[in-house]
Amino acid sequence: MIIFVAGIIFNELLLMAEGIADLKYQTIPYMNEALLGAAVILFIGGLLMNISIRRVEI
């Protein structure tokens, strides 16, 4: 659960930084890769939550 929440916070911070930079017509280098990393963290967090729930049910 902590990994998933950390992924959400990381994703939102990246999107906030991108929005602020967009107001000034600036680009942030490697933003696409950082957002991909945030998506991977979210996926892993969701996967681990799903695995842990299935272990409890068995």
MOPAC internal coordinates of N, CA, C and O (Angstrom, degrees):
PM7 1SCF
backbone

  N    0.0000 0     0.00 0     0.00 0    0    0    0
  C    1.4495 1     0.00 0     0.00 0    1    0    0
  C    1.5302 1   110.55 1     0.00 0    2    1    0
  O    1.2310 1   121.04 1   141.76 1    3    2    1
  N    1.3334 1   115.62 1   -38.24 1    3    2    1
  C    1.4621 1   120.13 1  -179.03 1    5    3    2
  C    1.5249 1   110.37 1   -65.72 1    6    5    3
  O    1.2310 1   120.29 1   141.27 1    7    6    5
  N    1.3241 1   117.06 1   -38.73 1    7    6    5
  C    1.4655 1   120.41 1   179.45 1    9    7    6
  C    1.5211 1   110.01 1   -64.69 1   10    9    7
  O    1.2310 1   120.44 1   137.81 1   11   10    9
  N    1.3128 1   116.77 1   -42.19 1   11   10    9
  C    1.4624 1   120.88 1  -179.92 1   13   11   10
  C    1.5279 1   110.95 1   -63.64 1   14   13   11
  O    1.2310 1   119.97 1   134.76 1   15   14   13
  N    1.3151 1   117.66 1   -45.24 1   15   14   13
  C    1.4653 1   121.60 1   179.55 1   17   15   14
  C    1.5316 1   110.40 1   -65.23 1   18   17   15
  O    1.2310 1   120.33 1   140.93 1   19   18   17
  N    1.3241 1   116.98 1   -39.07 1   19   18   17
  C    1.4634 1   120.32 1   177.01 1   21   19   18
  C    1.5258 1   110.44 1   -62.70 1   22   21   19
  O    1.2310 1   120.31 1   141.47 1   23   22   21
  N    1.3258 1   117.02 1   -38.53 1   23   22   21
  C    1.4625 1   121.07 1   176.71 1   25   23   22
  C    1.5219 1   111.90 1   -63.90 1   26   25   23
  O    1.2310 1   120.35 1   140.21 1   27   26   25
  N    1.3211 1   116.94 1   -39.79 1   27   26   25
  C    1.4682 1   120.77 1   178.45 1   29   27   26
  C    1.5279 1   110.37 1   -64.21 1   30   29   27
  O    1.2310 1   120.93 1   133.50 1   31   30   29
  N    1.3275 1   115.83 1   -46.50 1   31   30   29
  C    1.4700 1   119.41 1  -179.42 1   33   31   30
  C    1.5206 1   110.73 1   -64.02 1   34   33   31
  O    1.2310 1   120.02 1   136.81 1   35   34   33
  N    1.3267 1   117.56 1   -43.19 1   35   34   33
  C    1.4601 1   122.02 1   178.76 1   37   35   34
  C    1.5278 1   110.71 1   -61.34 1   38   37   35
  O    1.2310 1   120.59 1   136.52 1   39   38   37
  N    1.3171 1   116.47 1   -43.48 1   39   38   37
  C    1.4614 1   121.65 1   179.29 1   41   39   38
  C    1.5270 1   110.87 1   -62.60 1   42   41   39
  O    1.2310 1   120.30 1   134.11 1   43   42   41
  N    1.3136 1   117.04 1   -45.89 1   43   42   41
  C    1.4585 1   120.63 1  -178.94 1   45   43   42
  C    1.5264 1   111.84 1   -66.17 1   46   45   43
  O    1.2310 1   120.06 1   142.22 1   47   46   45
  N    1.3162 1   117.49 1   -37.78 1   47   46   45
  C    1.4636 1   120.02 1   176.74 1   49   47   46
  C    1.5297 1   111.49 1   -64.51 1   50   49   47
  O    1.2310 1   120.83 1   139.41 1   51   50   49
  N    1.3216 1   116.01 1   -40.59 1   51   50   49
  C    1.4619 1   119.61 1   177.65 1   53   51   50
  C    1.5267 1   111.16 1   -64.10 1   54   53   51
  O    1.2310 1   120.57 1   136.12 1   55   54   53
  N    1.3175 1   116.52 1   -43.88 1   55   54   53
  C    1.4601 1   119.75 1   179.74 1   57   55   54
  C    1.5243 1   111.92 1   -66.52 1   58   57   55
  O    1.2310 1   120.44 1   144.92 1   59   58   57
  N    1.3293 1   116.76 1   -35.08 1   59   58   57
  C    1.4597 1   120.18 1   176.76 1   61   59   58
  C    1.5288 1   110.09 1   -65.63 1   62   61   59
  O    1.2310 1   120.26 1   135.69 1   63   62   61
  N    1.3210 1   117.11 1   -44.31 1   63   62   61
  C    1.4635 1   120.77 1   179.00 1   65   63   62
  C    1.5225 1   110.78 1   -63.31 1   66   65   63
  O    1.2310 1   120.56 1   141.14 1   67   66   65
  N    1.3187 1   116.54 1   -38.86 1   67   66   65
  C    1.4600 1   120.25 1   178.50 1   69   67   66
  C    1.5269 1   110.91 1   -65.73 1   70   69   67
  O    1.2310 1   120.12 1   140.47 1   71   70   69
  N    1.3106 1   117.38 1   -39.53 1   71   70   69
  C    1.4599 1   121.03 1   178.77 1   73   71   70
  C    1.5103 1   112.18 1   -66.18 1   74   73   71
  O    1.2310 1   120.51 1   137.72 1   75   74   73
  N    1.3263 1   116.63 1   -42.28 1   75   74   73
  C    1.4627 1   120.14 1   178.40 1   77   75   74
  C    1.5253 1   110.58 1   -65.62 1   78   77   75
  O    1.2310 1   120.25 1   138.40 1   79   78   77
  N    1.3199 1   117.13 1   -41.60 1   79   78   77
  C    1.4632 1   120.46 1   178.58 1   81   79   78
  C    1.5241 1   110.93 1   -66.10 1   82   81   79
  O    1.2310 1   120.49 1   146.52 1   83   82   81
  N    1.3186 1   116.67 1   -33.48 1   83   82   81
  C    1.4572 1   120.15 1  -179.64 1   85   83   82
  C    1.5313 1   111.46 1   -67.77 1   86   85   83
  O    1.2310 1   120.40 1   149.20 1   87   86   85
  N    1.3149 1   116.84 1   -30.80 1   87   86   85
  C    1.4622 1   119.96 1   176.98 1   89   87   86
  C    1.5295 1   111.39 1   -62.91 1   90   89   87
  O    1.2310 1   120.87 1   150.38 1   91   90   89
  N    1.3281 1   115.95 1   -29.62 1   91   90   89
  C    1.4643 1   121.30 1  -179.97 1   93   91   90
  C    1.5316 1   112.10 1   -97.97 1   94   93   91
  O    1.2310 1   120.37 1  -172.31 1   95   94   93
  N    1.3275 1   116.90 1     7.69 1   95   94   93
  C    1.4672 1   123.31 1  -178.43 1   97   95   94
  C    1.5231 1   111.84 1    56.80 1   98   97   95
  O    1.2310 1   120.81 1  -138.53 1   99   98   97
  N    1.3104 1   116.05 1    41.47 1   99   98   97
  C    1.4574 1   121.83 1   176.63 1  101   99   98
  C    1.5167 1   108.87 1  -115.47 1  102  101   99
  O    1.2310 1   121.47 1   -26.08 1  103  102  101
  N    1.3073 1   114.79 1   153.92 1  103  102  101
  C    1.4571 1   119.42 1   176.23 1  105  103  102
  C    1.5232 1   109.11 1  -108.69 1  106  105  103
  O    1.2310 1   121.06 1   -28.67 1  107  106  105
  N    1.2926 1   115.57 1   151.33 1  107  106  105
  C    1.4621 1   121.72 1   176.28 1  109  107  106
  C    1.5220 1   107.05 1  -106.26 1  110  109  107
  O    1.2310 1   120.22 1   -58.48 1  111  110  109
  N    1.3263 1   117.19 1   121.52 1  111  110  109
  C    1.4656 1   119.19 1  -178.80 1  113  111  110
  C    1.5282 1   111.56 1   -64.10 1  114  113  111
  O    1.2310 1   121.37 1   -38.34 1  115  114  113
  N    1.3079 1   114.99 1   141.66 1  115  114  113
  C    1.4699 1   123.86 1   177.49 1  117  115  114
  C    1.5262 1   113.48 1    62.30 1  118  117  115
  O    1.2310 1   119.98 1  -153.17 1  119  118  117
  N    1.3184 1   117.64 1    26.83 1  119  118  117
  C    1.4583 1   120.42 1   178.88 1  121  119  118
  C    1.5293 1   110.87 1   -67.39 1  122  121  119
  O    1.2310 1   120.48 1   139.51 1  123  122  121
  N    1.3278 1   116.69 1   -40.49 1  123  122  121
  C    1.4714 1   119.26 1   179.87 1  125  123  122
  C    1.5256 1   111.01 1   -61.60 1  126  125  123
  O    1.2310 1   120.58 1   139.72 1  127  126  125
  N    1.3296 1   116.49 1   -40.28 1  127  126  125
  C    1.4602 1   120.29 1   179.60 1  129  127  126
  C    1.5283 1   110.74 1   -68.75 1  130  129  127
  O    1.2310 1   120.38 1   142.55 1  131  130  129
  N    1.3262 1   116.88 1   -37.45 1  131  130  129
  C    1.4621 1   120.15 1   178.26 1  133  131  130
  C    1.5282 1   110.68 1   -65.78 1  134  133  131
  O    1.2310 1   120.43 1   139.54 1  135  134  133
  N    1.3377 1   116.78 1   -40.46 1  135  134  133
  C    1.4619 1   119.64 1   177.55 1  137  135  134
  C    1.5272 1   111.20 1   -67.40 1  138  137  135
  O    1.2310 1   120.51 1   145.78 1  139  138  137
  N    1.3298 1   116.63 1   -34.22 1  139  138  137
  C    1.4602 1   119.71 1   174.60 1  141  139  138
  C    1.5243 1   110.18 1   -63.94 1  142  141  139
  O    1.2310 1   120.59 1   138.67 1  143  142  141
  N    1.3310 1   116.49 1   -41.33 1  143  142  141
  C    1.4644 1   120.07 1   176.84 1  145  143  142
  C    1.5202 1   111.85 1   -61.55 1  146  145  143
  O    1.2310 1   120.47 1   138.65 1  147  146  145
  N    1.3312 1   116.70 1   -41.35 1  147  146  145
  C    1.4605 1   120.36 1   177.43 1  149  147  146
  C    1.5239 1   110.61 1   -63.33 1  150  149  147
  O    1.2310 1   120.42 1   140.69 1  151  150  149
  N    1.3290 1   116.80 1   -39.31 1  151  150  149
  C    1.4668 1   120.34 1   178.73 1  153  151  150
  C    1.5283 1   110.91 1   -65.67 1  154  153  151
  O    1.2310 1   120.45 1   142.35 1  155  154  153
  N    1.3136 1   116.74 1   -37.65 1  155  154  153
  C    1.4701 1   120.23 1   178.26 1  157  155  154
  C    1.5299 1   109.83 1   -66.35 1  158  157  155
  O    1.2310 1   120.27 1   138.70 1  159  158  157
  N    1.3344 1   117.08 1   -41.30 1  159  158  157
  C    1.4690 1   120.44 1   177.51 1  161  159  158
  C    1.5244 1   110.19 1   -61.91 1  162  161  159
  O    1.2310 1   120.35 1   136.65 1  163  162  161
  N    1.3302 1   116.94 1   -43.35 1  163  162  161
  C    1.4686 1   120.37 1   178.04 1  165  163  162
  C    1.5285 1   110.62 1   -62.30 1  166  165  163
  O    1.2310 1   120.18 1   137.46 1  167  166  165
  N    1.3192 1   117.26 1   -42.54 1  167  166  165
  C    1.4602 1   120.74 1  -179.77 1  169  167  166
  C    1.5278 1   111.20 1   -64.02 1  170  169  167
  O    1.2310 1   120.76 1   135.09 1  171  170  169
  N    1.3247 1   116.16 1   -44.91 1  171  170  169
  C    1.4664 1   119.64 1  -179.89 1  173  171  170
  C    1.5247 1   110.36 1   -64.72 1  174  173  171
  O    1.2310 1   120.32 1   138.72 1  175  174  173
  N    1.3280 1   117.00 1   -41.28 1  175  174  173
  C    1.4616 1   119.80 1   177.73 1  177  175  174
  C    1.5143 1   112.23 1   -62.01 1  178  177  175
  O    1.2310 1   120.29 1   136.26 1  179  178  177
  N    1.3304 1   117.05 1   -43.74 1  179  178  177
  C    1.4648 1   120.37 1   176.91 1  181  179  178
  C    1.5115 1   112.44 1   -64.67 1  182  181  179
  O    1.2310 1   120.85 1   140.60 1  183  182  181
  N    1.3210 1   115.99 1   -39.40 1  183  182  181
  C    1.4645 1   120.72 1   178.85 1  185  183  182
  C    1.5300 1   110.73 1   -64.59 1  186  185  183
  O    1.2310 1   120.51 1   135.94 1  187  186  185
  N    1.3234 1   116.64 1   -44.06 1  187  186  185
  C    1.4667 1   119.39 1   179.24 1  189  187  186
  C    1.5214 1   111.98 1   -65.56 1  190  189  187
  O    1.2310 1   120.19 1   143.43 1  191  190  189
  N    1.3300 1   117.25 1   -36.57 1  191  190  189
  C    1.4720 1   119.26 1   176.34 1  193  191  190
  C    1.5232 1   110.22 1   -64.31 1  194  193  191
  O    1.2310 1   120.41 1   138.32 1  195  194  193
  N    1.3343 1   116.82 1   -41.68 1  195  194  193
  C    1.4596 1   120.96 1   179.84 1  197  195  194
  C    1.5195 1   110.76 1   -64.53 1  198  197  195
  O    1.2310 1   120.25 1   137.41 1  199  198  197
  N    1.3196 1   117.13 1   -42.59 1  199  198  197
  C    1.4644 1   120.83 1   179.18 1  201  199  198
  C    1.5204 1   110.63 1   -63.80 1  202  201  199
  O    1.2310 1   120.35 1   137.18 1  203  202  201
  N    1.3217 1   116.94 1   -42.82 1  203  202  201
  C    1.4629 1   119.63 1  -178.79 1  205  203  202
  C    1.5336 1   111.77 1   -66.40 1  206  205  203
  O    1.2310 1   120.29 1   143.98 1  207  206  205
  N    1.3129 1   117.04 1   -36.02 1  207  206  205
  C    1.4718 1   119.75 1   178.14 1  209  207  206
  C    1.5247 1   110.22 1   -67.66 1  210  209  207
  O    1.2310 1   120.51 1   138.58 1  211  210  209
  N    1.3216 1   116.63 1   -41.42 1  211  210  209
  C    1.4732 1   118.76 1   179.73 1  213  211  210
  C    1.5162 1   112.09 1   -67.27 1  214  213  211
  O    1.2310 1   119.25 1   148.27 1  215  214  213
  N    1.3271 1   119.03 1   -31.73 1  215  214  213
  C    1.4539 1   120.89 1   176.93 1  217  215  214
  C    1.5132 1   111.85 1   -67.23 1  218  217  215
  O    1.2310 1   120.03 1   144.21 1  219  218  217
  N    1.3117 1   117.55 1   -35.79 1  219  218  217
  C    1.4580 1   121.27 1  -179.62 1  221  219  218
  C    1.5282 1   109.99 1   -69.26 1  222  221  219
  O    1.2310 1   119.76 1   143.19 1  223  222  221
  N    1.3308 1   118.07 1   -36.81 1  223  222  221
  C    1.4676 1   122.06 1  -177.33 1  225  223  222
  C    1.5167 1   112.20 1   -72.30 1  226  225  223
  O    1.2310 1   119.39 1   154.38 1  227  226  225
  N    1.3085 1   118.78 1   -25.62 1  227  226  225
  C    1.4763 1   121.55 1  -175.74 1  229  227  226
  C    1.4732 1   112.25 1   -79.11 1  230  229  227
  O    1.2310 1   120.10 1   180.00 1  231  230  229

